[in-house]
Structures are given as C-alpha cells and as structure tokens.
Amino acid sequence: MSRKKVAIREGSGNIFQDLGFPNPAREQLKARLTLQIYRIIKSRRITQAAAGEILGIKQPHVSALMRGQSGNFSVERLMDFLNALGQNVEITVTPARREHGRVSLVLR
C-alpha cells in the first residue's frame, strides 16, 4: 500500500468560500437560515405537507429545504418562512472594523 501525502489547509470558517462559491457569505447565511427552518419543523413534528401549508409552498419544496437545499429561495424568502413559523428575524447593522464588513447570523 502506498502512502500519499495529502495537503491540509485550515478552512476560513465558511465552507462556501473555501469551495469557491460566488457570494459565499450569502450562501452561508442561506444555509444557516435553512437549518433553523429544518430544526423548527422537526421539533414541532409536523409533516412536510403541513409545513408547506404554513410556509405557502408545495411539499416537494419543503422536502428540498429539509435536505438543506435552499438554492431556489432568496435570503428574504427564507426569513419569511421563519416568520410564518412564528419566529422573529432581526437584522443588525454595525460599523465594520475593516474596509469590508461581514455577515453573521445569531440564533437564540
């Protein structure tokens, strides 16, 4: 068996950036919002069909969300889904210490 050396590099903290996605901050935000939607639906033990009625989308779209596929939905739409699930969504803008700011999401 031959042993190959594998180059390992520390991640940036954003997998979407590490993989070269365009708009990695947006993709990470969408992933975190989608995860929160998943957690709420699971914790309430509601069916995907019932979740679809609450969110105003068809069951196959709920199924995609439950599999972490948020690609078809905007950040705004995902926030609307959280509102429909009885969650408050707050956006806070503060001055950045660097030239370019960052996007973060705090879940409570």
Buried (B, 14 or more C-beta within 10 A) or exposed (E): EEEEEEEEEEEEEBEBBEEEBEEBBBBBBBBBBBBBBBEBBEEEEBEBEBBBBBBEBEBEBBBBBBEEEBEEBEBEBBBBBBEBBEBEBEEEEEEEEEEEEEBEBEEE
